[in-house]
Amino acid sequence: MKDKIEEIEKNALQELDNCSNLKSLEDLRVKYLGKKGELTALLKMMGTLSKEERPVIGSLVNKVRDELEDIITSKEKELKKKEIAEKLESEKIDVTLPSSKIRRGSKHPINRVIEEVEDLFVSMGYDVVSGPELETDEYCFERLNLPKGHPARDMQDSFYITTEYLLRTQTSAVQARAMMDNKEKSPIRIIVPGKTYRREDDATHSHQFNQVEGLVIDKNITFADLKGTLEVFMKHMLGENTKLRFRPSYFPFTEPSYEVDVSCFKCGGKGCNLCKQTGWIELLGSGMVHPNVLRVNGYDPDKYTGFAFGTGLDRLAMFKYGITDMRLLYANDVRFLEQFDRKDI
Ligand code: DAH
């Protein structure tokens, strides 16, 4: 029996010496000291021993058990420390490592077009200004020669918030604001890119869309200035070979008024499905600022003349990038937007 105990002690000590992690230490504890462990088994056999042997063997087993327990406890502490140190070592942050790739968004096609238009007009000495999207009836219509009840109001289906406030249907509203804000009544040369709203929604119309307005007021401004400016504008956006056609039209705030068509950039004017076989695409509204508009906004029509124009930026973006459905511009689909992350467009 004594030999057996000594053998167990010897084996246990040796195994403890080789034990290198907490899991095997626990296995070892169970193997020797657990309920069904080797030492525990010996204690259970005490009943078979003689009276004289019992206390001798009993104290020997207890001694070995205490010894093993002590060693296991201190070994456990040691291994725990080691494990924490190893963890800390492996989790150290290496600040010199390159970071994981950041997914950058891309510029929205409309913003690309807005920036292009702004760059062009700023290079010609224009200011870029903005106005409120929640606009008053006064600025959206009345100060633009469209009094209440004017039939031309029917051309624009509007979202009224109250009878006085509406979501602006046209950036033209900012024409009146710019004239009224200019206290010295000095010359004006501005463009106004911005959001506009109308009650319509299909493949070529969205309830929210973008326009850019242009307004120039000075002495001796003529139709030649308007024509030259729009030619530079359209050639810059759609290509040097673009031709312009001015068709007489009607807008309440300009007189005379024109709708401006550009030669179809897809077929070069021969006729195709994009231009509905006409060779032309209608793109802008324009004209010479109506004397009434100058007058109600504080400019003397005998001293000043001016021209104005307005165009839809969404349509311009659609033509430029070959986009067939306007709603794609507002769907926020990353697969669509990612295509504009290229340097070559
Ligand atoms: N505001 C007009 C529209 O939304 C477009 C327009 C036409 C603007 C003639 C102008 C202009 O400045 O002179 O339909």
Boltz pocket constraint, residues with backbone or C-beta under 6 A from the ligand:
constraints:
  - pocket:
      binder: B
      contacts: [[A, 169], [A, 170], [A, 171], [A, 172], [A, 213], [A, 214], [A, 251], [A, 253], [A, 254], [A, 258], [A, 284], [A, 285], [A, 286], [A, 287], [A, 308], [A, 309], [A, 310], [A, 311]]
      max_distance: 6.0
